[in-house]
Amino acid sequence: MYRAAITGTGVFTPSEVITNAELVTAFNAYADKYNAAHAGQIAAGDLPAKAHSSVDFIVAASGIEQRHVIDKTGVLDPDRMYPHLRARTDEEPSLMAEIGVDAINTALAQAGISADQVDLVICAASNIERAYPAVAVEIQQLIGAGGFAFDMNVACSSATFGIQTAADMIRTGSVRTAVVVNPEITSAHLEWRDRDCHFIFGDVATATVLQRSEDAKGEHFIIRSTRCATVFSNNIRNNAGFMRMARDQMEDRRDMQFIQNGRKVFKEVLPLVSQHMADHMADEGITADDLKRLWLHQANKAMNDYIGKKVLGREPAPGEQPNILQDYANTSSAGSIIAFAQNSDDLKPGDLGIICSFGAGYSVGSVVVEKA
Ligand code: COA
């Protein structure tokens, strides 16, 4: 068995930013128009009026201050409320492939290797923009990698599940160098017309290079162990899919976008994740005092504060559990990797940390890493 290591990470951040104030102004304009257009039904009690959103609520409930998106004009247009993402021909790179390749190039440069050394590409994301061919295979071709590639979807946990999959293949020797890429175009499956969730997501792509530790050229993190778990829940769900036409469900349906029972998610996922991390640490023989950093999934500040406190048994010190969600919002599977990519350079050889992501499924994945 070989040892697997993370030798590079990359983050592609879209240039367009939507602040909470911009988001709320657009949503409230949309709500006013909707209420005016449906005034009769609302007055008759046949339809609930749409209530306004509020910046103060968003910050207090989530900690999110802004989000990056591929296109803000469509999202902020009260007559549209969805991004404009140009339809591409089959001969053009798909959008997920394009932003994924950008993140991969940064990650490969950090690892000091070229793409032709890669023999596994996993595209792990919460939505894949088409059924087939796999976006991962397109990315493999665009970067000039060898070997094989496939897509996988474990919602917000896709990155850690992808890392476990790649690390296991490296350990056994079936691949030598892998890239796990997480292009998250969450703006296309968020329901921007629902104030309960319209502030939650942002777009981004992350990439992680994994190699045999003996191949690492520069600073790297040994993957000490990984652990994944799933428990079925309907509390975060998206019913869009290939059965839609056959089921005569082509109309504008709320359940074809992201939908969640946020309160239940909050209540049920916290104990699941805290226990998962505690069990993983116990099996690995490490205690809270051994940990230098937690790079958690970036959905909600209060959730991360709770998990950090539970896992460490005390309030996390500043920087011990870095949040990026105030700038990026929830970027689904990419969140914990952004936190890791932007907050791991200062660790010293022997320092330990845990990357942990969690979300729909429910699913939770943790990766114990040690700075080499
Ligand atoms: N502006 C103003 N008020 C709002 C609002 C908005 N944008 N959205 C909801 N509200 C209202 C609600 O209607 C509710 O009003 P009510 O008490 O009269 O019914 C009130 O604010 C509280 O709403 P609630 O949804 O209970 O808020 P919350 O404190 O639970 O926060 C979430 C909402 C989504 C931020 C929170 O539940 C959460 O983060 N959950 C976990 C989400 C998660 O991690 N999901 C994973 C996604 S992959």
Residues whose N, C-alpha, C, O or C-beta is under 5 A from the ligand:
A	BS01	COA	H52 S53 S54 F57 A61 S62 C156 R195 D196 G262 R263 V265 F266 A299 N300 G359 A360
